[in-house]
Amino acid sequence: MQTTSLTQLADQQLEVARSAASGRSAVTVYGGHEHDLRQTLIALTEGTVLGEHESPGEATIQVLTGRVALRAGDDSWEAVAGEHMVIPARRHDLAALSDAVVLLTVATRA
């Protein structure tokens, strides 16, 4: 069985994001195009926005560190470390209100 320390991975990716011009970094924790379940750890520096996009399937975000805002149209939700959000099945974006790391989980249909 493979295990991953999300705490260590979050710290590593946040350091990468802090040195990246884009202010972000991401790494696949589990899955890929050959799986129905995909989990990606995303690190964002304060003020970084993942621009508006569609979700490829059912998706959730678990905030590991920091604070983020999820926006879809006129709706907006904030979450902090330890909170879990269901991503709406419509165009949305994600903004880091502080340096933050989230675990994105997406379930696609084969």
N, C-alpha and C positions, 0 to 999 in steps of 0.2 A: 504494500500500500504506500502511496506517495503522500507525504504530508508537506504543508507549506506554512511557514510562520507569516501570517498576514501582517503582523506588527513589524517584523523585520523588513518585509517587502515594502510596506508602506513607507517606512523611514528611508529606505534606499531610493524608492521612486520619487519621493518628495525632494530629495537632494538632487536627483537628475532634473526634475522640473525646475528647481530653483536656478540651475545653471543653463537651462535651455531658453533660447530666444522666444519660443512659443509659450513658455511658462507652464508647460504640461509634459507629462510622461505617462505611458501606459504599458502594461504588460499583461499577457494572457495568463491567468491562473489555471484555468481548465477549459478544455474544449477547443474549438476551432471550426472551420467550415465542415469538417467531417462529423461533427457532433450536433445534436439538437439543443444541448445546454452549453452556454458559453459564459465564462466568468472572466471579467477583466478588471484589474486594479488600475484606477486612474488617479494620478496625482496632479493637482492644480495649484498654482500660486494665487495668492489673493488678487482678485480683479480679472483673472483669466476666465473666459467664457468659451464653452464648447458651443459653437453656433447652432442655430436652429436646424434640426434634422428629424427624420422619421425613425421610428423604432422598427427593427426587422422582425419583431415578434413580441410576445409578452416580456416585460422587463421590470426589474426592480433595482433600486440603489440602496445600499447600506453605507452610511457615513461612518468611516473608521476614525478619522480625525478631522477637526475643523468644522466649518459651517458652509453650507451651499444653499443656493436657491434654484429651484426647478420651475421653469416658466413654460406655459402652454397657452398661447393666445393671451387672453386677459387674465388668466388664472396664474397664481404664483404661490409656491409653498417653500418654506425654509425648513432645513433640518440640520441637526448638530450631531456630533459623534455619538454613536450608539443608536441612532434613529434609522428607520427603514421606510422607504417610500416606494409606492407602486407608480411606475411611469405611465402616464396616460397614453392611450393608443392614438396619438395625434402628434403633429409637429411640436417640438419642444426644444428648449436649450437648457444648459446647466451652467451656472455661474458660481465661482468660488468667492464667498464673502470673507474668507480668511484662507490661509494656506490650508488645503484640504485634501483628503484621500478618500475615495469612494470605491466600493466594490459593486460593479455593474454586473447583474445577472440577466441573461437573455435566453429565453426558450424559443427556438424556432421550430417550424414544422418541416419535416423531411419531405 
